[in-house]
């Protein structure tokens, strides 16, 4: 997923509001909270991709488009706060 988003592990962790260590590695699984946020991210991006027509545009909307019903926060802001 990281390569298709063009993100480093650090950038990805910041995007979902987690520490880089909580992502896990080859010997350790991600923390339950981080796994939940990654699952939420995948679900959001799938829906946005269907709506926007491309994965790249979906990620742009996820990180940049203010949501009026959430006082201008983006979907990424909500995910980082655990409110996705």
C-alpha positions in Angstrom: 0.0 0.0 0.0 2.8 2.4 0.8 4.3 2.3 -2.6 0.9 3.0 -4.3 0.5 6.0 -2.0 4.0 7.2 -2.5 4.6 7.4 1.2 7.4 6.4 3.5 6.6 4.4 6.7 7.0 7.6 8.7 4.6 9.5 6.4 2.1 6.7 6.5 2.2 6.5 10.3 1.6 10.3 10.5 -1.3 10.0 8.0 -3.1 7.5 10.2 -2.1 9.1 13.5 0.2 6.3 14.7 3.8 5.9 15.6 6.1 4.2 13.1 6.8 1.5 15.7 3.1 0.7 16.1 3.1 -0.3 12.4 5.0 -3.5 13.3 7.6 -5.2 11.2 8.6 -8.6 9.8 8.7 -10.1 13.3 5.9 -8.2 15.1 2.3 -7.4 14.1 0.9 -3.9 14.2 -0.9 -2.8 17.3 -4.7 -3.5 17.4 -5.4 0.3 17.3 -3.1 0.7 14.3 -4.7 -2.3 12.5 -8.1 -0.8 13.1 -7.0 2.6 11.6 -5.4 0.9 8.6 -8.7 -1.0 8.1 -10.6 2.2 8.3 -8.2 3.8 5.8 -8.7 1.0 3.3 -12.5 1.2 3.7 -12.5 5.0 3.2 -10.2 4.8 0.2 -12.2 2.1 -1.5 -15.3 4.2 -1.2 -13.6 7.3 -2.4 -11.9 5.5 -5.3 -15.3 4.3 -6.5 -16.7 7.8 -6.2 -13.7 9.7 -7.6 -12.5 7.3 -10.3 -8.9 6.9 -9.2 -6.9 5.8 -6.2 -4.6 8.8 -6.4 -7.5 11.3 -6.4 -9.2 9.4 -3.6 -6.1 9.8 -1.4 -5.9 13.5 -2.3 -9.5 13.9 -1.2 -8.9 11.9 2.0 -6.0 14.2 3.0 -7.2 17.5 1.6 -10.9 17.9 1.2 -12.6 19.6 4.2 -15.8 18.0 5.3 -18.4 20.7 6.1 -20.4 18.5 8.4 -17.2 18.0 10.5 -16.4 21.7 10.9 -13.9 21.6 8.0 -11.8 18.6 9.2 -10.6 16.2 6.5 -11.2 12.4 6.6 -7.5 12.1 7.5 -8.0 14.4 10.5 -10.9 12.3 11.7 -9.0 9.0 11.2 -6.0 10.4 13.2 -8.4 11.4 16.0 -9.9 7.9 16.0 -13.2 9.2 14.8 -13.4 7.6 11.3 
